[in-house]
Amino acid sequence: MRISVNGQAFEVSATTLELLLEELGYATATAATALNQQFVRRPDRGEAVLREGDAVEIVTPRQGG
């Protein structure tokens, strides 16, 4: 299925937000997520079903100055 992640197009096999994070290597990362501009809490990611054309945002904290 084709979705957008942080503004970039991806072809993914994941069917939920939780599985998408695993597929993209964010499974153990501290991250905030949104699906179609709606915040998704960590406990709810397994229930957040992905559909063709969805837009996902993944934000991780970074150090720097």
C-alpha positions as CSV (number, residue, x, y, z in Angstrom):
1,M,0.0,0.0,0.0
2,R,1.2,3.5,-0.7
3,I,1.2,6.1,2.1
4,S,3.0,9.3,3.0
5,V,5.4,9.3,5.9
6,N,6.7,12.7,7.0
7,G,5.9,14.0,3.5
8,Q,7.6,11.2,1.6
9,A,5.8,8.5,-0.4
10,F,6.4,4.9,0.8
11,E,5.2,1.5,-0.3
12,V,4.6,-0.5,2.8
13,S,3.1,-3.8,3.9
14,A,2.0,-2.6,7.4
15,T,-1.7,-2.5,8.1
16,T,-1.6,-0.6,11.4
17,L,0.5,2.3,12.7
18,E,2.2,0.1,15.2
19,L,3.3,-2.3,12.4
20,L,4.4,0.6,10.3
21,L,6.7,1.8,13.1
22,E,8.2,-1.6,13.2
23,E,8.6,-1.8,9.5
24,L,10.4,1.6,9.3
25,G,12.7,0.8,12.3
26,Y,11.0,3.0,14.9
27,A,9.7,0.2,17.1
28,T,11.9,1.0,20.1
29,A,12.2,4.8,19.5
30,T,10.5,7.4,21.5
31,A,8.2,9.0,19.0
32,A,5.0,11.0,18.6
33,T,2.7,9.9,15.8
34,A,-0.1,11.3,13.9
35,L,-2.4,9.7,11.3
36,N,-4.1,12.1,8.8
37,Q,-3.3,15.0,11.2
38,Q,-4.8,13.3,14.2
39,F,-2.5,12.5,17.2
40,V,-2.3,8.8,17.9
41,R,-1.2,7.8,21.5
42,R,1.2,4.9,21.9
43,P,-1.4,2.5,23.3
44,D,-3.7,3.2,20.4
45,R,-1.2,2.5,17.5
46,G,-2.2,-1.1,17.2
47,E,-5.8,-0.1,16.5
48,A,-4.9,2.7,14.1
49,V,-5.6,1.0,10.7
50,L,-3.7,2.3,7.7
51,R,-5.4,2.8,4.3
52,E,-4.1,3.6,0.9
53,G,-3.2,7.3,0.6
54,D,-3.0,8.0,4.4
55,A,-0.5,10.6,5.7
56,V,1.6,9.6,8.7
57,E,3.8,11.9,10.8
58,I,6.5,10.5,13.0
59,V,8.4,12.9,15.3
60,T,11.3,11.9,17.4
61,P,13.2,14.0,19.9
62,R,16.7,15.2,18.9
63,Q,19.5,16.8,20.8
64,G,21.4,19.8,19.4
65,G,21.6,23.5,19.5
